[in-house]
Amino acid sequence: MSRYRFVCTLTFGDIYGQVIAWLVVIFLSLAVSLSVFATSPVFALAAVGLILVLSLPFLLFAFVTTLFSHVEMYAVESALQTRRVRPAAETPTPTSEVTA
């Protein structure tokens, strides 16, 4: 994992429309439940639950695909890979001295 750099370029403007859509769904479900609550409370709660349960997977899918499309992966060269190797003519040859 140290060879790669992950960058998330997601901004609030990218998900702004999705947040607005989710708020609209919540307010519509609450409006439906309040309008039906006087006649049958069980049906009102079931309607809210059904709307939220059915809409949540689609909104999560939209958010996750937006998130994944804004994640970028770059290869990072390590210091060992970028170090220049000197040509053989320039490298000093080791000398061994033997003293008795």
Phi and psi in degrees as a GROMACS rama.xvg file:
@    title "Ramachandran Plot"
@    xaxis  label "Phi"
@    yaxis  label "Psi"
@TYPE xy
-75.722  -8.43091  SER-2
-84.4228  -10.7294  ARG-3
-125.076  148.963  TYR-4
-119.69  124.153  ARG-5
-99.2687  130.862  PHE-6
-128.164  129.677  VAL-7
-102.813  118.328  CYS-8
-101.434  18.1397  THR-9
-71.5063  131.993  LEU-10
-119.41  168.674  THR-11
-64.4593  -31.677  PHE-12
-63.9044  -26.4201  GLY-13
-71.3693  -31.3004  ASP-14
-108.783  5.59127  ILE-15
-58.5142  -45.1925  TYR-16
-62.8775  -36.4135  GLY-17
-69.5746  -37.2438  GLN-18
-65.5763  -42.2573  VAL-19
-62.944  -42.7179  ILE-20
-62.8553  -40.3996  ALA-21
-66.4901  -39.8794  TRP-22
-64.7753  -38.6151  LEU-23
-62.755  -43.9377  VAL-24
-62.1964  -42.9704  VAL-25
-64.2429  -46.7811  ILE-26
-67.8499  -35.7968  PHE-27
-65.8622  -41.8823  LEU-28
-66.3673  -36.6606  SER-29
-68.0592  -37.4929  LEU-30
-64.687  -41.8357  ALA-31
-63.2513  -43.8374  VAL-32
-67.185  -38.2548  SER-33
-69.0341  -34.5575  LEU-34
-72.4518  -30.3316  SER-35
-95.7793  -13.8958  VAL-36
-60.4506  -33.4494  PHE-37
-66.83  -35.7124  ALA-38
-86.2591  -46.9075  THR-39
-147.626  104.534  SER-40
-64.5277  -33.2907  PRO-41
-66.7357  -42.6096  VAL-42
-64.5666  -36.47  PHE-43
-64.4992  -46.0147  ALA-44
-67.145  -36.6349  LEU-45
-65.8853  -37.9374  ALA-46
-65.5564  -43.0173  ALA-47
-63.0913  -46.5867  VAL-48
-61.5275  -41.7586  GLY-49
-65.3049  -43.4261  LEU-50
-63.1795  -45.6282  ILE-51
-68.6558  -41.4616  LEU-52
-67.7085  -37.7383  VAL-53
-76.7406  -29.8741  LEU-54
-87.148  -27.1841  SER-55
-59.6271  -44.6674  LEU-56
-61.5889  -37.4376  PRO-57
-69.0169  -40.5836  PHE-58
-69.8091  -36.9724  LEU-59
-66.9003  -38.7231  LEU-60
-61.8395  -43.6036  PHE-61
-62.9851  -41.3659  ALA-62
-67.8841  -43.9973  PHE-63
-66.8321  -40.2644  VAL-64
-66.9981  -35.9403  THR-65
-64.8872  -41.5818  THR-66
-63.7958  -46.4223  LEU-67
-66.1675  -30.3017  PHE-68
-76.0076  -12.5491  SER-69
-106.632  9.91889  HIS-70
-98.9938  123.659  VAL-71
-114.421  145.378  GLU-72
-122.725  126.858  MET-73
-118.611  142.665  TYR-74
-80.1939  133.052  ALA-75
-110.16  125.797  VAL-76
-83.6124  131.718  GLU-77
-79.7316  168.949  SER-78
-64.4641  -31.6015  ALA-79
-70.3345  -33.8132  LEU-80
-76.6815  -29.7964  GLN-81
-89.8144  -11.4957  THR-82
-67.7446  133.723  ARG-83
-75.9711  138.302  ARG-84
-95.1231  126.859  VAL-85
-74.1485  144.961  ARG-86
-63.0852  160.716  PRO-87
-63.3355  -31.5659  ALA-88
-67.1086  -29.922  ALA-89
-88.9103  -18.1934  GLU-90
-76.5702  132.283  THR-91
-73.799  141.508  PRO-92
-86.6079  135.404  THR-93
-69.3885  137.117  PRO-94
-110.515  143.938  THR-95
-114.18  126.872  SER-96
-112.093  130.338  GLU-97
-114.955  119.663  VAL-98
-114.162  137.456  THR-99
